[in-house]
């Protein structure tokens, strides 16, 4: 079933919409949540919470790209669950990748920065990068893949992946600085 049909099922409040969403994107949701959360129960709880949220959001939301819309919600829910689970301790690989990214991206909650504008600038920046660098960056910071998983996926050395990510973050920081985002 295509995305438009699934969205139409949500608009009509047809419970089959959730089943179709699970069939089409269940594995992707599990992958994203699994890269952030370590316990299977937490992953399943997160994904079920996502399905509930989407049921309540469509309508009024009208996503242009259901896959991206779903991935964003899964990622945010999983991060919220991770924060809840690790309020005292920080031991997740995903926390490490977020810390890496925090070195070059300003915190939109503490400054007068539009998160939407910042996201658009990051997207524009990534389009200027060659395909391999862009995909490695996305695998690390969107999907939350570990360095070893990325290295295996691209048939590379882990240190090479770390170097690619370091250089891309440095370029991103310089790009954002040129766009008026000064962050140290």
PyMOL CGO cylinders between C-alpha atoms (Angstrom):
from pymol import cmd
from pymol.cgo import CYLINDER

trace = [
    CYLINDER, 0.00, 0.00, 0.00, 1.39, 3.43, -0.85, 0.3, 1, 1, 1, 1, 1, 1,
    CYLINDER, 1.39, 3.43, -0.85, 1.84, 6.26, 1.65, 0.3, 1, 1, 1, 1, 1, 1,
    CYLINDER, 1.84, 6.26, 1.65, -1.05, 8.34, 0.32, 0.3, 1, 1, 1, 1, 1, 1,
    CYLINDER, -1.05, 8.34, 0.32, -3.43, 5.42, 0.85, 0.3, 1, 1, 1, 1, 1, 1,
    CYLINDER, -3.43, 5.42, 0.85, -2.18, 4.92, 4.39, 0.3, 1, 1, 1, 1, 1, 1,
    CYLINDER, -2.18, 4.92, 4.39, -2.62, 8.62, 5.15, 0.3, 1, 1, 1, 1, 1, 1,
    CYLINDER, -2.62, 8.62, 5.15, -6.14, 8.44, 3.71, 0.3, 1, 1, 1, 1, 1, 1,
    CYLINDER, -6.14, 8.44, 3.71, -6.93, 5.55, 6.06, 0.3, 1, 1, 1, 1, 1, 1,
    CYLINDER, -6.93, 5.55, 6.06, -5.77, 7.71, 8.98, 0.3, 1, 1, 1, 1, 1, 1,
    CYLINDER, -5.77, 7.71, 8.98, -7.93, 10.60, 7.76, 0.3, 1, 1, 1, 1, 1, 1,
    CYLINDER, -7.93, 10.60, 7.76, -10.93, 8.24, 7.65, 0.3, 1, 1, 1, 1, 1, 1,
    CYLINDER, -10.93, 8.24, 7.65, -10.07, 6.99, 11.17, 0.3, 1, 1, 1, 1, 1, 1,
    CYLINDER, -10.07, 6.99, 11.17, -9.77, 3.44, 9.84, 0.3, 1, 1, 1, 1, 1, 1,
    CYLINDER, -9.77, 3.44, 9.84, -7.82, 1.26, 12.28, 0.3, 1, 1, 1, 1, 1, 1,
    CYLINDER, -7.82, 1.26, 12.28, -6.36, -0.62, 9.31, 0.3, 1, 1, 1, 1, 1, 1,
    CYLINDER, -6.36, -0.62, 9.31, -4.08, 2.43, 8.88, 0.3, 1, 1, 1, 1, 1, 1,
    CYLINDER, -4.08, 2.43, 8.88, -1.94, 1.34, 11.83, 0.3, 1, 1, 1, 1, 1, 1,
    CYLINDER, -1.94, 1.34, 11.83, -1.66, -2.21, 10.51, 0.3, 1, 1, 1, 1, 1, 1,
    CYLINDER, -1.66, -2.21, 10.51, -0.60, -0.93, 7.09, 0.3, 1, 1, 1, 1, 1, 1,
    CYLINDER, -0.60, -0.93, 7.09, 1.91, 1.43, 8.70, 0.3, 1, 1, 1, 1, 1, 1,
    CYLINDER, 1.91, 1.43, 8.70, 3.34, -1.48, 10.71, 0.3, 1, 1, 1, 1, 1, 1,
    CYLINDER, 3.34, -1.48, 10.71, 3.59, -3.66, 7.60, 0.3, 1, 1, 1, 1, 1, 1,
    CYLINDER, 3.59, -3.66, 7.60, 5.34, -1.03, 5.54, 0.3, 1, 1, 1, 1, 1, 1,
    CYLINDER, 5.34, -1.03, 5.54, 7.57, 0.68, 8.13, 0.3, 1, 1, 1, 1, 1, 1,
    CYLINDER, 7.57, 0.68, 8.13, 7.65, -1.56, 11.21, 0.3, 1, 1, 1, 1, 1, 1,
    CYLINDER, 7.65, -1.56, 11.21, 11.20, -2.83, 10.62, 0.3, 1, 1, 1, 1, 1, 1,
    CYLINDER, 11.20, -2.83, 10.62, 12.50, 0.70, 9.98, 0.3, 1, 1, 1, 1, 1, 1,
    CYLINDER, 12.50, 0.70, 9.98, 10.88, 1.96, 13.19, 0.3, 1, 1, 1, 1, 1, 1,
    CYLINDER, 10.88, 1.96, 13.19, 12.38, -0.93, 15.14, 0.3, 1, 1, 1, 1, 1, 1,
    CYLINDER, 12.38, -0.93, 15.14, 15.82, -0.22, 13.64, 0.3, 1, 1, 1, 1, 1, 1,
    CYLINDER, 15.82, -0.22, 13.64, 15.75, 3.47, 14.55, 0.3, 1, 1, 1, 1, 1, 1,
    CYLINDER, 15.75, 3.47, 14.55, 14.42, 2.92, 18.07, 0.3, 1, 1, 1, 1, 1, 1,
    CYLINDER, 14.42, 2.92, 18.07, 16.80, -0.02, 18.54, 0.3, 1, 1, 1, 1, 1, 1,
    CYLINDER, 16.80, -0.02, 18.54, 19.81, 2.15, 17.78, 0.3, 1, 1, 1, 1, 1, 1,
    CYLINDER, 19.81, 2.15, 17.78, 18.79, 4.52, 20.56, 0.3, 1, 1, 1, 1, 1, 1,
    CYLINDER, 18.79, 4.52, 20.56, 17.28, 2.17, 23.14, 0.3, 1, 1, 1, 1, 1, 1,
    CYLINDER, 17.28, 2.17, 23.14, 18.84, -1.07, 24.32, 0.3, 1, 1, 1, 1, 1, 1,
    CYLINDER, 18.84, -1.07, 24.32, 15.92, -2.96, 25.87, 0.3, 1, 1, 1, 1, 1, 1,
    CYLINDER, 15.92, -2.96, 25.87, 13.47, -4.72, 23.57, 0.3, 1, 1, 1, 1, 1, 1,
    CYLINDER, 13.47, -4.72, 23.57, 10.57, -3.80, 25.86, 0.3, 1, 1, 1, 1, 1, 1,
    CYLINDER, 10.57, -3.80, 25.86, 11.52, -0.11, 25.65, 0.3, 1, 1, 1, 1, 1, 1,
    CYLINDER, 11.52, -0.11, 25.65, 11.75, -0.32, 21.86, 0.3, 1, 1, 1, 1, 1, 1,
    CYLINDER, 11.75, -0.32, 21.86, 8.34, -1.95, 21.57, 0.3, 1, 1, 1, 1, 1, 1,
    CYLINDER, 8.34, -1.95, 21.57, 6.82, 0.55, 24.01, 0.3, 1, 1, 1, 1, 1, 1,
    CYLINDER, 6.82, 0.55, 24.01, 8.33, 3.42, 22.05, 0.3, 1, 1, 1, 1, 1, 1,
    CYLINDER, 8.33, 3.42, 22.05, 7.02, 2.14, 18.71, 0.3, 1, 1, 1, 1, 1, 1,
    CYLINDER, 7.02, 2.14, 18.71, 3.53, 1.54, 20.13, 0.3, 1, 1, 1, 1, 1, 1,
    CYLINDER, 3.53, 1.54, 20.13, 3.58, 5.06, 21.51, 0.3, 1, 1, 1, 1, 1, 1,
    CYLINDER, 3.58, 5.06, 21.51, 4.54, 6.33, 18.04, 0.3, 1, 1, 1, 1, 1, 1,
    CYLINDER, 4.54, 6.33, 18.04, 1.59, 4.55, 16.44, 0.3, 1, 1, 1, 1, 1, 1,
    CYLINDER, 1.59, 4.55, 16.44, -0.73, 6.08, 19.04, 0.3, 1, 1, 1, 1, 1, 1,
    CYLINDER, -0.73, 6.08, 19.04, 0.75, 9.54, 18.40, 0.3, 1, 1, 1, 1, 1, 1,
    CYLINDER, 0.75, 9.54, 18.40, 0.37, 9.24, 14.65, 0.3, 1, 1, 1, 1, 1, 1,
    CYLINDER, 0.37, 9.24, 14.65, -3.23, 8.12, 15.09, 0.3, 1, 1, 1, 1, 1, 1,
    CYLINDER, -3.23, 8.12, 15.09, -3.85, 11.32, 17.05, 0.3, 1, 1, 1, 1, 1, 1,
    CYLINDER, -3.85, 11.32, 17.05, -1.83, 13.57, 14.73, 0.3, 1, 1, 1, 1, 1, 1,
    CYLINDER, -1.83, 13.57, 14.73, -3.27, 12.59, 11.34, 0.3, 1, 1, 1, 1, 1, 1,
    CYLINDER, -3.27, 12.59, 11.34, -5.47, 14.56, 10.93, 0.3, 1, 1, 1, 1, 1, 1,
    CYLINDER, -5.47, 14.56, 10.93, -4.83, 17.47, 11.43, 0.3, 1, 1, 1, 1, 1, 1,
    CYLINDER, -4.83, 17.47, 11.43, -1.24, 16.84, 10.28, 0.3, 1, 1, 1, 1, 1, 1,
    CYLINDER, -1.24, 16.84, 10.28, -0.88, 16.19, 6.57, 0.3, 1, 1, 1, 1, 1, 1,
    CYLINDER, -0.88, 16.19, 6.57, 2.64, 14.80, 6.09, 0.3, 1, 1, 1, 1, 1, 1,
    CYLINDER, 2.64, 14.80, 6.09, 4.11, 15.16, 2.61, 0.3, 1, 1, 1, 1, 1, 1,
    CYLINDER, 4.11, 15.16, 2.61, 6.54, 12.31, 3.24, 0.3, 1, 1, 1, 1, 1, 1,
    CYLINDER, 6.54, 12.31, 3.24, 5.10, 9.68, 5.58, 0.3, 1, 1, 1, 1, 1, 1,
    CYLINDER, 5.10, 9.68, 5.58, 8.41, 7.83, 5.95, 0.3, 1, 1, 1, 1, 1, 1,
    CYLINDER, 8.41, 7.83, 5.95, 10.33, 10.92, 7.08, 0.3, 1, 1, 1, 1, 1, 1,
    CYLINDER, 10.33, 10.92, 7.08, 7.44, 12.03, 9.29, 0.3, 1, 1, 1, 1, 1, 1,
    CYLINDER, 7.44, 12.03, 9.29, 7.35, 8.61, 10.96, 0.3, 1, 1, 1, 1, 1, 1,
    CYLINDER, 7.35, 8.61, 10.96, 11.14, 8.41, 11.37, 0.3, 1, 1, 1, 1, 1, 1,
    CYLINDER, 11.14, 8.41, 11.37, 11.24, 11.81, 13.05, 0.3, 1, 1, 1, 1, 1, 1,
    CYLINDER, 11.24, 11.81, 13.05, 8.54, 10.82, 15.53, 0.3, 1, 1, 1, 1, 1, 1,
    CYLINDER, 8.54, 10.82, 15.53, 10.23, 7.46, 16.29, 0.3, 1, 1, 1, 1, 1, 1,
    CYLINDER, 10.23, 7.46, 16.29, 13.57, 9.14, 16.83, 0.3, 1, 1, 1, 1, 1, 1,
    CYLINDER, 13.57, 9.14, 16.83, 12.12, 11.81, 19.12, 0.3, 1, 1, 1, 1, 1, 1,
    CYLINDER, 12.12, 11.81, 19.12, 10.10, 9.27, 21.13, 0.3, 1, 1, 1, 1, 1, 1,
    CYLINDER, 10.10, 9.27, 21.13, 13.15, 7.03, 21.52, 0.3, 1, 1, 1, 1, 1, 1,
    CYLINDER, 13.15, 7.03, 21.52, 15.30, 9.95, 22.66, 0.3, 1, 1, 1, 1, 1, 1,
    CYLINDER, 15.30, 9.95, 22.66, 12.63, 10.93, 25.19, 0.3, 1, 1, 1, 1, 1, 1,
    CYLINDER, 12.63, 10.93, 25.19, 12.53, 7.34, 26.47, 0.3, 1, 1, 1, 1, 1, 1,
    CYLINDER, 12.53, 7.34, 26.47, 16.33, 7.26, 26.66, 0.3, 1, 1, 1, 1, 1, 1,
    CYLINDER, 16.33, 7.26, 26.66, 16.38, 10.49, 28.66, 0.3, 1, 1, 1, 1, 1, 1,
    CYLINDER, 16.38, 10.49, 28.66, 13.75, 9.07, 30.97, 0.3, 1, 1, 1, 1, 1, 1,
    CYLINDER, 13.75, 9.07, 30.97, 15.65, 5.78, 31.40, 0.3, 1, 1, 1, 1, 1, 1,
    CYLINDER, 15.65, 5.78, 31.40, 19.02, 7.39, 31.94, 0.3, 1, 1, 1, 1, 1, 1,
    CYLINDER, 19.02, 7.39, 31.94, 18.17, 10.44, 33.99, 0.3, 1, 1, 1, 1, 1, 1,
    CYLINDER, 18.17, 10.44, 33.99, 21.11, 9.69, 36.29, 0.3, 1, 1, 1, 1, 1, 1,
    CYLINDER, 21.11, 9.69, 36.29, 23.50, 7.72, 34.11, 0.3, 1, 1, 1, 1, 1, 1,
    CYLINDER, 23.50, 7.72, 34.11, 24.52, 8.28, 30.51, 0.3, 1, 1, 1, 1, 1, 1,
    CYLINDER, 24.52, 8.28, 30.51, 25.75, 5.13, 28.87, 0.3, 1, 1, 1, 1, 1, 1,
    CYLINDER, 25.75, 5.13, 28.87, 24.18, 4.95, 25.45, 0.3, 1, 1, 1, 1, 1, 1,
    CYLINDER, 24.18, 4.95, 25.45, 26.05, 5.09, 22.17, 0.3, 1, 1, 1, 1, 1, 1,
    CYLINDER, 26.05, 5.09, 22.17, 23.32, 7.42, 20.96, 0.3, 1, 1, 1, 1, 1, 1,
    CYLINDER, 23.32, 7.42, 20.96, 24.12, 9.86, 23.77, 0.3, 1, 1, 1, 1, 1, 1,
    CYLINDER, 24.12, 9.86, 23.77, 27.69, 9.83, 22.52, 0.3, 1, 1, 1, 1, 1, 1,
    CYLINDER, 27.69, 9.83, 22.52, 26.63, 10.62, 18.96, 0.3, 1, 1, 1, 1, 1, 1,
    CYLINDER, 26.63, 10.62, 18.96, 24.40, 13.47, 20.19, 0.3, 1, 1, 1, 1, 1, 1,
    CYLINDER, 24.40, 13.47, 20.19, 27.31, 14.84, 22.20, 0.3, 1, 1, 1, 1, 1, 1,
    CYLINDER, 27.31, 14.84, 22.20, 29.46, 14.76, 19.07, 0.3, 1, 1, 1, 1, 1, 1,
    CYLINDER, 29.46, 14.76, 19.07, 26.86, 16.71, 17.13, 0.3, 1, 1, 1, 1, 1, 1,
    CYLINDER, 26.86, 16.71, 17.13, 26.35, 19.18, 19.99, 0.3, 1, 1, 1, 1, 1, 1,
    CYLINDER, 26.35, 19.18, 19.99, 29.91, 20.39, 19.38, 0.3, 1, 1, 1, 1, 1, 1,
    CYLINDER, 29.91, 20.39, 19.38, 28.87, 22.09, 16.16, 0.3, 1, 1, 1, 1, 1, 1,
    CYLINDER, 28.87, 22.09, 16.16, 25.13, 22.77, 16.40, 0.3, 1, 1, 1, 1, 1, 1,
    CYLINDER, 25.13, 22.77, 16.40, 23.67, 25.44, 18.68, 0.3, 1, 1, 1, 1, 1, 1,
    CYLINDER, 23.67, 25.44, 18.68, 21.00, 24.45, 21.19, 0.3, 1, 1, 1, 1, 1, 1,
    CYLINDER, 21.00, 24.45, 21.19, 17.77, 25.90, 19.80, 0.3, 1, 1, 1, 1, 1, 1,
    CYLINDER, 17.77, 25.90, 19.80, 16.12, 25.79, 23.23, 0.3, 1, 1, 1, 1, 1, 1,
    CYLINDER, 16.12, 25.79, 23.23, 18.59, 28.17, 24.84, 0.3, 1, 1, 1, 1, 1, 1,
    CYLINDER, 18.59, 28.17, 24.84, 19.09, 30.67, 22.04, 0.3, 1, 1, 1, 1, 1, 1,
    CYLINDER, 19.09, 30.67, 22.04, 16.88, 32.67, 19.76, 0.3, 1, 1, 1, 1, 1, 1,
    CYLINDER, 16.88, 32.67, 19.76, 17.27, 30.17, 16.93, 0.3, 1, 1, 1, 1, 1, 1,
    CYLINDER, 17.27, 30.17, 16.93, 14.52, 28.70, 14.83, 0.3, 1, 1, 1, 1, 1, 1,
    CYLINDER, 14.52, 28.70, 14.83, 14.85, 24.91, 14.90, 0.3, 1, 1, 1, 1, 1, 1,
    CYLINDER, 14.85, 24.91, 14.90, 13.15, 24.78, 11.52, 0.3, 1, 1, 1, 1, 1, 1,
    CYLINDER, 13.15, 24.78, 11.52, 15.66, 27.21, 9.98, 0.3, 1, 1, 1, 1, 1, 1,
    CYLINDER, 15.66, 27.21, 9.98, 18.56, 25.34, 11.53, 0.3, 1, 1, 1, 1, 1, 1,
    CYLINDER, 18.56, 25.34, 11.53, 17.22, 22.02, 10.19, 0.3, 1, 1, 1, 1, 1, 1,
    CYLINDER, 17.22, 22.02, 10.19, 16.88, 23.55, 6.72, 0.3, 1, 1, 1, 1, 1, 1,
    CYLINDER, 16.88, 23.55, 6.72, 20.47, 24.83, 6.83, 0.3, 1, 1, 1, 1, 1, 1,
    CYLINDER, 20.47, 24.83, 6.83, 21.76, 21.42, 7.90, 0.3, 1, 1, 1, 1, 1, 1,
    CYLINDER, 21.76, 21.42, 7.90, 19.82, 19.82, 5.06, 0.3, 1, 1, 1, 1, 1, 1,
    CYLINDER, 19.82, 19.82, 5.06, 21.24, 22.33, 2.57, 0.3, 1, 1, 1, 1, 1, 1,
    CYLINDER, 21.24, 22.33, 2.57, 24.72, 21.71, 3.92, 0.3, 1, 1, 1, 1, 1, 1,
    CYLINDER, 24.72, 21.71, 3.92, 24.37, 17.93, 3.58, 0.3, 1, 1, 1, 1, 1, 1,
    CYLINDER, 24.37, 17.93, 3.58, 23.34, 18.34, -0.06, 0.3, 1, 1, 1, 1, 1, 1,
    CYLINDER, 23.34, 18.34, -0.06, 26.72, 19.98, -0.73, 0.3, 1, 1, 1, 1, 1, 1,
    CYLINDER, 26.72, 19.98, -0.73, 28.60, 16.95, 0.59, 0.3, 1, 1, 1, 1, 1, 1,
    CYLINDER, 28.60, 16.95, 0.59, 29.56, 13.97, -1.52, 0.3, 1, 1, 1, 1, 1, 1,
    CYLINDER, 29.56, 13.97, -1.52, 27.24, 10.99, -1.26, 0.3, 1, 1, 1, 1, 1, 1,
    CYLINDER, 27.24, 10.99, -1.26, 29.45, 8.85, 0.99, 0.3, 1, 1, 1, 1, 1, 1,
    CYLINDER, 29.45, 8.85, 0.99, 30.08, 11.61, 3.56, 0.3, 1, 1, 1, 1, 1, 1,
    CYLINDER, 30.08, 11.61, 3.56, 26.39, 12.53, 3.56, 0.3, 1, 1, 1, 1, 1, 1,
    CYLINDER, 26.39, 12.53, 3.56, 25.25, 8.92, 4.05, 0.3, 1, 1, 1, 1, 1, 1,
    CYLINDER, 25.25, 8.92, 4.05, 27.76, 8.31, 6.85, 0.3, 1, 1, 1, 1, 1, 1,
    CYLINDER, 27.76, 8.31, 6.85, 26.62, 11.49, 8.60, 0.3, 1, 1, 1, 1, 1, 1,
    CYLINDER, 26.62, 11.49, 8.60, 22.96, 10.50, 8.31, 0.3, 1, 1, 1, 1, 1, 1,
    CYLINDER, 22.96, 10.50, 8.31, 23.59, 6.92, 9.47, 0.3, 1, 1, 1, 1, 1, 1,
    CYLINDER, 23.59, 6.92, 9.47, 25.35, 8.24, 12.57, 0.3, 1, 1, 1, 1, 1, 1,
    CYLINDER, 25.35, 8.24, 12.57, 23.21, 11.22, 13.55, 0.3, 1, 1, 1, 1, 1, 1,
    CYLINDER, 23.21, 11.22, 13.55, 19.77, 10.38, 12.17, 0.3, 1, 1, 1, 1, 1, 1,
    CYLINDER, 19.77, 10.38, 12.17, 19.63, 6.60, 12.53, 0.3, 1, 1, 1, 1, 1, 1,
    CYLINDER, 19.63, 6.60, 12.53, 22.03, 6.48, 15.48, 0.3, 1, 1, 1, 1, 1, 1,
    CYLINDER, 22.03, 6.48, 15.48, 24.25, 3.73, 14.05, 0.3, 1, 1, 1, 1, 1, 1,
    CYLINDER, 24.25, 3.73, 14.05, 27.48, 2.94, 15.88, 0.3, 1, 1, 1, 1, 1, 1,
    CYLINDER, 27.48, 2.94, 15.88, 30.85, 3.59, 14.24, 0.3, 1, 1, 1, 1, 1, 1,
    CYLINDER, 30.85, 3.59, 14.24, 31.40, -0.16, 13.88, 0.3, 1, 1, 1, 1, 1, 1,
    CYLINDER, 31.40, -0.16, 13.88, 28.02, -0.66, 12.20, 0.3, 1, 1, 1, 1, 1, 1,
    CYLINDER, 28.02, -0.66, 12.20, 28.69, 2.20, 9.76, 0.3, 1, 1, 1, 1, 1, 1,
    CYLINDER, 28.69, 2.20, 9.76, 32.18, 0.86, 9.04, 0.3, 1, 1, 1, 1, 1, 1,
    CYLINDER, 32.18, 0.86, 9.04, 30.75, -2.58, 8.31, 0.3, 1, 1, 1, 1, 1, 1,
    CYLINDER, 30.75, -2.58, 8.31, 27.96, -1.14, 6.14, 0.3, 1, 1, 1, 1, 1, 1,
    CYLINDER, 27.96, -1.14, 6.14, 30.39, 0.90, 4.00, 0.3, 1, 1, 1, 1, 1, 1,
    CYLINDER, 30.39, 0.90, 4.00, 33.21, -1.68, 4.17, 0.3, 1, 1, 1, 1, 1, 1,
    CYLINDER, 33.21, -1.68, 4.17, 35.54, 0.80, 5.85, 0.3, 1, 1, 1, 1, 1, 1,
    CYLINDER, 35.54, 0.80, 5.85, 37.78, 1.03, 8.88, 0.3, 1, 1, 1, 1, 1, 1,
    CYLINDER, 37.78, 1.03, 8.88, 36.16, 2.48, 12.03, 0.3, 1, 1, 1, 1, 1, 1,
    CYLINDER, 36.16, 2.48, 12.03, 38.87, 5.14, 12.28, 0.3, 1, 1, 1, 1, 1, 1,
    CYLINDER, 38.87, 5.14, 12.28, 38.15, 6.22, 8.73, 0.3, 1, 1, 1, 1, 1, 1,
    CYLINDER, 38.15, 6.22, 8.73, 34.47, 6.58, 9.58, 0.3, 1, 1, 1, 1, 1, 1,
    CYLINDER, 34.47, 6.58, 9.58, 35.37, 8.62, 12.68, 0.3, 1, 1, 1, 1, 1, 1,
    CYLINDER, 35.37, 8.62, 12.68, 37.59, 10.84, 10.54, 0.3, 1, 1, 1, 1, 1, 1,
    CYLINDER, 37.59, 10.84, 10.54, 34.84, 11.34, 7.95, 0.3, 1, 1, 1, 1, 1, 1,
    CYLINDER, 34.84, 11.34, 7.95, 32.41, 12.32, 10.71, 0.3, 1, 1, 1, 1, 1, 1,
    CYLINDER, 32.41, 12.32, 10.71, 34.91, 14.67, 12.37, 0.3, 1, 1, 1, 1, 1, 1,
    CYLINDER, 34.91, 14.67, 12.37, 35.63, 16.46, 9.08, 0.3, 1, 1, 1, 1, 1, 1,
    CYLINDER, 35.63, 16.46, 9.08, 31.94, 16.70, 8.19, 0.3, 1, 1, 1, 1, 1, 1,
    CYLINDER, 31.94, 16.70, 8.19, 31.09, 18.14, 11.61, 0.3, 1, 1, 1, 1, 1, 1,
    CYLINDER, 31.09, 18.14, 11.61, 33.90, 20.68, 11.21, 0.3, 1, 1, 1, 1, 1, 1,
    CYLINDER, 33.90, 20.68, 11.21, 32.60, 21.68, 7.77, 0.3, 1, 1, 1, 1, 1, 1,
    CYLINDER, 32.60, 21.68, 7.77, 29.07, 21.92, 9.19, 0.3, 1, 1, 1, 1, 1, 1,
    CYLINDER, 29.07, 21.92, 9.19, 30.25, 24.17, 12.01, 0.3, 1, 1, 1, 1, 1, 1,
    CYLINDER, 30.25, 24.17, 12.01, 32.04, 26.43, 9.50, 0.3, 1, 1, 1, 1, 1, 1,
    CYLINDER, 32.04, 26.43, 9.50, 28.96, 26.45, 7.26, 0.3, 1, 1, 1, 1, 1, 1,
    CYLINDER, 28.96, 26.45, 7.26, 26.68, 27.40, 10.14, 0.3, 1, 1, 1, 1, 1, 1,
    CYLINDER, 26.68, 27.40, 10.14, 29.12, 30.11, 11.22, 0.3, 1, 1, 1, 1, 1, 1,
    CYLINDER, 29.12, 30.11, 11.22, 28.98, 31.59, 7.69, 0.3, 1, 1, 1, 1, 1, 1,
    CYLINDER, 28.98, 31.59, 7.69, 25.17, 31.51, 7.93, 0.3, 1, 1, 1, 1, 1, 1,
    CYLINDER, 25.17, 31.51, 7.93, 25.25, 33.51, 11.15, 0.3, 1, 1, 1, 1, 1, 1,
    CYLINDER, 25.25, 33.51, 11.15, 25.20, 30.79, 13.79, 0.3, 1, 1, 1, 1, 1, 1,
    CYLINDER, 25.20, 30.79, 13.79, 28.13, 31.42, 16.08, 0.3, 1, 1, 1, 1, 1, 1,
    CYLINDER, 28.13, 31.42, 16.08, 28.42, 28.61, 18.56, 0.3, 1, 1, 1, 1, 1, 1,
    CYLINDER, 28.42, 28.61, 18.56, 31.37, 27.66, 20.73, 0.3, 1, 1, 1, 1, 1, 1,
]
cmd.load_cgo(trace, "trace")
